[in-house]
Amino acid sequence: MNSVVIELRSAEGGLDSKDLIQIQYGIYLKWATRNNLEVIPLDSRPGLISFQVTGKDAWSFFKHEAGGLRFQRIPPTERKGRVHTSTITVAVLAVPDEGTVQLNDRDLDVQTTRGSGAGGQHRNRTDSAVILTHKPSGLVVRAENERSQHRNLLTAKAILYAKLQEAQQEALQGARNDVRRSQLGKGQRGDKRRSIALQRGQVVDHVLGIRMSAEKYLKGDLSELY
């Protein structure tokens, strides 16, 4: 897939967690640039950053990012030099490529009937109205505003296509919500996919079983994870 939406949310750690989503966003910007991908900001407010990444095989460059990230560092506001543990969550939502809605004539049941209401004798005495049923989904639309049956059929197809697009978007949004919930967990310190221990200079991906340099990670070089 050539497009993904990524959501970064602060979890445990208060202000430090909110600062860390900015740091992680910067890491992803650098990683996208390294791979000739475009980043489109979508939303930014305290505790949340969302953006879209587009380009060839964008999904393949971010498929391992979903889950909880645990940072261990001395925050800039820490006066006693204590290491704090804060968490953020990452959701990675695939965006289907365009053209996924197909309208095939074999899936359509076309019925004609006489028009109703105002419109003159021709409309009320001829079978110019069209009732179109999309057999796979059960959606039914009716078009009768035109005098010509052919034009009403074209109108009905356009309405049906729009309804199928709308239904697909609603289903996609529902699926995204399910994926988001399954990816994020509760955002607690023990609910982690990756640990970034900046004082030790080490990043550990607990799912992949990979350790890498925190210095490389902060520079947006995630190649060891992909």
Secondary structure as GFF3:
##gff-version 3
##sequence-region A 1 226
A	DSSP	beta_strand	3	10	.	.	.	ID=ss1
A	DSSP	alpha_helix	15	34	.	.	.	ID=ss2
A	DSSP	beta_strand	38	45	.	.	.	ID=ss3
A	DSSP	beta_strand	48	54	.	.	.	ID=ss4
A	DSSP	three_ten_helix	58	61	.	.	.	ID=ss5
A	DSSP	beta_strand	67	73	.	.	.	ID=ss6
A	DSSP	beta_strand	84	94	.	.	.	ID=ss7
A	DSSP	three_ten_helix	105	107	.	.	.	ID=ss8
A	DSSP	beta_strand	108	113	.	.	.	ID=ss9
A	DSSP	alpha_helix	121	125	.	.	.	ID=ss10
A	DSSP	beta_strand	129	134	.	.	.	ID=ss11
A	DSSP	beta_strand	139	143	.	.	.	ID=ss12
A	DSSP	alpha_helix	149	184	.	.	.	ID=ss13
A	DSSP	beta_strand	194	197	.	.	.	ID=ss14
A	DSSP	beta_strand	202	205	.	.	.	ID=ss15
A	DSSP	beta_strand	210	213	.	.	.	ID=ss16
A	DSSP	alpha_helix	214	218	.	.	.	ID=ss17
A	DSSP	three_ten_helix	223	225	.	.	.	ID=ss18
###
